[in-house]
Amino acid sequence: MFSKHSTIKEKLVYTLLFLSILLSLFAVIYSVRTSEPNSILAAENETDLANQAPFEPNDPNDKRAVRPLHTHPAFSERIEERLRMVETQIEARDVNDPNVLKAMRTVPRHAFVRPSEQRYAYADYPLPIGYDQTISQPYIVAFMTEALKLDPNSVVFEVGTGSGYQAAVCAEICKEVYSIEIVEELAKTAKTRLKELGYPNVFTKAGDAFFGWPEHAPFDAIIGTAAAGRIPEPLIEQLKLGGRMILPYGSPYGFQHLVVITKDKEGKLQRKNVMPVRFVPMTGEVQKSK
C-alpha cells in the first residue's frame, strides 16, 4: 500500500511528464510552421499570380506596373548596327542622356520599317512607312526624346504613332506612352507591332491627336511627330504643370522648327526654337482655321 505522501509525488511526476510532452508537441508544430518561409511565401505568391486575370498589352485600363519585355527575337538581331548607329549618328551629335542612348541601342528599328527598306533600317535618314508617312531619322528621334527629360515615372502623350518606333523609344525610359494615329491602317499595324514586340506600357488608338487623350491627362511630356502651323490648344491644356512638349512647328510644306514648350508651376508657357526640321504635315482638326 502506498502512503499519502507517495501518491502526491507520483501525481507531481505525471504532471511534469505531461507538461514536458505538451511542450515538445508545441515545439514540433512551431518548427513545421516556420520552416522554409521563403518557399511558403513563394508558393502563396504563385497562387496569387495564377488567380490574376491575364494582362492584355495596350489596355489603358490595366494599371499594373509594366516594362518592355525584350523577349522578341528582333532584340537580339542587328545589335552591332544599332551600336554603330548610336555612336556615329547620335552620340557624335551631342545627345548625351544615358537613358536615351540605352533606349536607342535597345529598340530594334528594323522591326518598324517595311521589308523593302530593311537594309536601310539603321541609316542616317527617315524612311517611308506608307500612306505618305515616314519613320523619323534616328538622330531626330533621340534628340526629341532627350528634350523631354523623361524619367521612369513620366507619362507621355504622342501625336502621330506612325510605325510605333518613337513610342517604343520613349517606353524604354518612361512609365506609360499614350499615342494616337490619324491614319487608321497605320494605327492598327503599330498597335499589333508594339504588342508583338512586348511593349505593354504603350497604349495606342486611331483618331485625331489634336484633341489629346483627356482621360489619361495631364501628361508629363508631349511629343509631336507631324508639323503644323498651329499648336493644338487641347495639348497645352493637357500638359502637366512643370511639363515639357516638343513638336515641329511651321508650314506643313515649308519652313519648320522643332519647338520646345515648357509649362512652369504657375502654368506660364515658355517657347524655344531648337532646330530647323522637315516633317510630314499633321492632318485633321489642326488644318481648320480657328
C-alpha positions as CSV (number, residue, x, y, z in Angstrom):
1,M,0.0,0.0,0.0
2,F,1.3,3.5,-0.9
3,S,1.4,6.3,1.5
4,K,-0.4,9.6,1.0
5,H,3.0,11.3,0.6
6,S,4.0,8.8,-2.2
7,T,0.7,9.4,-4.1
8,I,1.3,13.1,-4.1
9,K,4.8,12.6,-5.5
10,E,3.5,10.3,-8.2
11,K,0.9,12.9,-9.3
12,L,3.6,15.5,-9.5
13,V,5.8,13.3,-11.7
14,Y,2.9,12.5,-14.0
15,T,2.0,16.2,-14.2
16,L,5.6,17.2,-15.1
17,L,5.8,14.4,-17.7
18,F,2.5,15.6,-19.3
19,L,3.7,19.2,-19.4
20,S,7.0,18.1,-21.0
21,I,5.2,16.1,-23.7
22,L,2.9,19.1,-24.4
23,L,5.8,21.5,-24.7
24,S,7.6,19.1,-27.1
25,L,4.5,18.9,-29.2
26,F,4.2,22.7,-29.4
27,A,7.9,22.8,-30.4
28,V,7.4,20.4,-33.3
29,I,4.3,22.3,-34.6
30,Y,6.1,25.6,-34.4
31,S,9.1,24.2,-36.3
32,V,6.9,22.9,-39.1
33,R,5.0,26.2,-39.5
34,T,8.2,28.3,-39.6
35,S,10.5,26.2,-41.7
36,E,11.4,27.4,-45.2
37,P,9.4,30.6,-45.0
38,N,10.6,31.8,-48.4
39,S,9.3,28.7,-50.1
40,I,5.9,29.1,-48.5
41,L,5.7,32.7,-49.4
42,A,6.7,32.0,-53.0
43,A,4.1,29.3,-53.3
44,E,1.5,31.7,-51.9
45,N,2.6,34.4,-54.4
46,E,2.5,32.0,-57.3
47,T,-1.1,31.1,-56.3
48,D,-2.0,34.8,-56.2
49,L,-0.5,35.4,-59.6
50,A,-2.2,32.3,-61.0
51,N,-5.6,33.8,-59.9
52,Q,-5.0,37.2,-61.5
53,A,-6.6,38.0,-64.8
54,P,-4.1,37.8,-67.7
55,F,-2.5,41.1,-68.7
56,E,-3.6,42.4,-72.0
57,P,-1.0,44.7,-73.6
58,N,-2.2,48.0,-75.0
59,D,-5.1,48.1,-72.5
60,P,-5.1,51.6,-70.9
61,N,-7.4,50.4,-68.2
62,D,-4.9,48.0,-66.7
63,K,-2.7,50.0,-64.3
64,R,-0.3,47.3,-63.2
65,A,3.3,48.5,-63.4
66,V,4.8,47.0,-66.6
67,R,8.0,47.4,-68.5
68,P,9.1,46.4,-72.1
69,L,9.8,42.6,-72.3
70,H,12.7,42.3,-74.8
71,T,11.9,38.7,-75.5
72,H,11.1,39.1,-79.2
73,P,13.9,37.8,-81.5
74,A,14.3,41.2,-83.1
75,F,16.0,42.5,-80.0
76,S,18.9,40.1,-80.5
77,E,19.2,40.9,-84.2
78,R,21.5,43.5,-85.8
79,I,22.9,44.7,-82.4
80,E,26.2,45.9,-83.9
81,E,24.3,48.1,-86.4
82,R,22.4,49.7,-83.5
83,L,25.6,50.3,-81.5
84,R,27.3,51.9,-84.5
85,M,24.1,54.0,-85.2
86,V,24.2,55.4,-81.7
87,E,28.0,56.0,-81.7
88,T,28.2,57.7,-85.1
89,Q,24.8,59.4,-85.6
90,I,23.7,60.2,-82.1
91,E,26.5,60.5,-79.5
92,A,28.6,62.2,-82.2
93,R,25.9,64.9,-82.4
94,D,25.9,65.6,-78.6
95,V,22.9,63.6,-77.5
96,N,24.2,62.5,-74.1
97,D,21.3,61.3,-71.9
98,P,22.3,57.8,-70.9
99,N,18.7,56.6,-70.8
100,V,18.1,57.9,-74.3
101,L,21.3,56.2,-75.6
102,K,20.4,52.9,-74.0
103,A,16.9,53.1,-75.5
104,M,18.3,53.8,-79.0
105,R,20.7,50.8,-78.6
106,T,17.9,48.6,-77.4
107,V,14.9,49.2,-79.8
108,P,15.2,47.2,-83.0
109,R,14.5,49.9,-85.6
110,H,14.4,47.3,-88.4
111,A,11.3,45.8,-86.8
112,F,9.5,49.1,-87.5
113,V,10.3,49.5,-91.2
114,R,8.9,47.8,-94.3
115,P,10.7,44.8,-95.8
116,S,11.7,46.9,-98.8
117,E,13.6,49.3,-96.5
118,Q,15.2,46.7,-94.2
119,R,18.7,47.2,-95.5
120,Y,18.4,50.9,-94.7
121,A,16.9,50.4,-91.2
122,Y,19.9,52.0,-89.4
123,A,20.8,54.6,-92.0
124,D,21.0,58.3,-91.1
125,Y,17.8,59.4,-92.6
126,P,14.0,58.9,-92.4
127,L,12.3,56.1,-94.3
128,P,8.8,55.7,-95.8
129,I,6.3,53.6,-94.0
130,G,3.3,54.0,-96.4
131,Y,0.3,56.4,-96.5
132,D,2.7,59.3,-97.2
133,Q,4.2,58.9,-93.7
134,T,7.8,58.3,-92.5
135,I,9.8,56.8,-89.7
136,S,12.0,59.7,-88.4
137,Q,15.8,59.9,-88.7
138,P,17.3,58.1,-85.7
139,Y,19.1,61.3,-84.6
140,I,15.9,63.3,-84.6
141,V,14.1,60.6,-82.5
142,A,17.0,60.6,-80.0
143,F,17.1,64.5,-79.9
144,M,13.4,64.9,-79.3
145,T,13.4,62.2,-76.7
146,E,16.2,63.8,-74.8
147,A,14.5,67.2,-74.9
148,L,11.5,65.7,-73.0
149,K,13.8,64.9,-70.0
150,L,12.0,61.7,-69.2
151,D,12.3,59.6,-66.1
152,P,10.8,56.2,-65.1
153,N,7.7,57.9,-63.7
154,S,6.9,60.0,-66.8
155,V,3.6,59.6,-68.6
156,V,3.9,60.7,-72.3
157,F,1.4,61.6,-75.0
158,E,2.5,61.2,-78.6
159,V,0.9,63.0,-81.6
160,G,1.1,60.5,-84.5
161,T,2.1,56.9,-83.8
162,G,3.3,56.2,-87.3
163,S,5.3,52.9,-87.2
164,G,5.5,53.0,-83.4
165,Y,9.2,53.5,-83.2
166,Q,9.2,56.8,-81.3
167,A,6.7,55.4,-78.9
168,A,8.9,52.4,-78.2
169,V,12.0,54.5,-77.6
170,C,10.1,56.6,-75.0
171,A,8.6,53.4,-73.5
172,E,12.1,52.2,-72.7
173,I,12.5,55.1,-70.4
174,C,9.1,56.2,-69.1
175,K,6.2,54.7,-67.3
176,E,3.5,54.9,-70.0
177,V,3.1,56.2,-73.5
178,Y,-0.3,57.2,-75.0
179,S,-0.2,57.6,-78.7
180,I,-2.9,58.5,-81.3
181,E,-2.6,58.0,-85.1
182,I,-5.0,59.6,-87.6
183,V,-4.3,57.0,-90.3
184,E,-6.3,54.1,-89.2
185,E,-4.3,51.4,-91.0
186,L,-1.1,52.7,-89.5
187,A,-2.7,52.8,-86.1
188,K,-3.7,49.1,-86.5
189,T,-0.3,47.9,-87.6
190,A,1.5,49.9,-85.0
191,K,-0.6,48.5,-82.2
192,T,-0.1,44.9,-83.4
193,R,3.7,45.5,-83.8
194,L,4.1,47.0,-80.4
195,K,2.2,44.2,-78.8
196,E,4.2,41.5,-80.6
197,L,7.5,43.2,-79.6
198,G,6.4,43.3,-76.0
199,Y,5.6,47.0,-75.2
200,P,2.7,46.7,-72.7
201,N,3.3,50.2,-71.5
202,V,2.4,51.7,-74.9
203,F,-1.3,52.4,-75.5
204,T,-2.5,53.4,-78.9
205,K,-5.7,54.1,-80.8
206,A,-6.8,55.6,-84.1
207,G,-8.1,59.2,-84.0
208,D,-7.2,62.8,-84.3
209,A,-4.4,63.6,-81.8
210,F,-5.3,67.3,-82.0
211,F,-7.7,66.6,-79.1
212,G,-5.1,64.7,-77.0
213,W,-6.3,61.9,-74.7
214,P,-8.0,63.7,-71.9
215,E,-8.9,60.5,-69.9
216,H,-5.2,60.0,-69.2
217,A,-4.1,63.6,-68.9
218,P,-2.3,65.5,-67.6
219,F,0.9,64.4,-69.2
220,D,4.4,64.9,-68.1
221,A,5.6,65.2,-71.7
222,I,4.0,65.5,-75.1
223,I,5.8,64.8,-78.4
224,G,4.6,65.6,-81.8
225,T,5.8,63.8,-85.0
226,A,3.9,65.8,-87.6
227,A,4.2,69.5,-88.4
228,A,1.5,72.2,-88.2
229,G,1.4,76.0,-88.1
230,R,-0.8,75.8,-85.0
231,I,-0.1,74.3,-81.6
232,P,-3.3,72.4,-80.6
233,E,-4.9,74.1,-77.7
234,P,-6.0,70.8,-76.0
235,L,-2.4,69.7,-75.8
236,I,-1.4,72.8,-74.0
237,E,-4.3,72.2,-71.5
238,Q,-3.3,68.5,-71.1
239,L,0.4,69.3,-70.4
240,K,1.1,69.0,-66.7
241,L,2.4,71.9,-64.6
242,G,6.2,71.5,-64.9
243,G,5.8,69.5,-68.1
244,R,7.6,69.7,-71.5
245,M,6.4,69.5,-75.1
246,I,8.4,69.1,-78.3
247,L,6.9,69.2,-81.8
248,P,7.6,70.5,-85.3
249,Y,6.0,73.9,-85.8
250,G,5.6,75.8,-89.1
251,S,4.3,75.5,-92.6
252,P,3.5,71.8,-93.3
253,Y,5.1,72.3,-96.8
254,G,7.7,74.9,-96.0
255,F,10.0,76.1,-93.2
256,Q,9.7,74.3,-89.8
257,H,11.4,74.4,-86.4
258,L,11.4,71.9,-83.6
259,V,9.8,73.9,-80.7
260,V,10.2,73.1,-77.0
261,I,7.4,74.4,-74.9
262,T,7.6,74.3,-71.1
263,K,4.8,74.9,-68.6
264,D,6.0,76.2,-65.2
265,K,4.4,75.5,-61.8
266,E,2.2,78.6,-62.3
267,G,1.0,77.4,-65.7
268,K,3.0,80.0,-67.7
269,L,4.4,78.9,-71.0
270,Q,7.9,79.4,-72.5
271,R,8.7,78.5,-76.0
272,K,12.1,77.9,-77.7
273,N,13.0,77.1,-81.3
274,V,15.7,74.4,-81.1
275,M,16.3,73.0,-84.6
276,P,15.2,73.5,-88.2
277,V,13.5,70.4,-89.5
278,R,11.2,68.9,-92.2
279,F,8.3,66.7,-91.0
280,V,5.2,65.4,-92.8
281,P,2.1,67.6,-92.1
282,M,-0.3,67.0,-89.3
283,T,-3.8,66.5,-90.6
284,G,-7.3,66.7,-89.2
285,E,-8.7,69.4,-86.9
286,V,-5.4,71.3,-86.8
287,Q,-5.8,72.2,-90.5
288,K,-9.1,74.1,-89.8
289,S,-9.0,77.8,-89.1
290,K,-9.8,78.9,-85.6
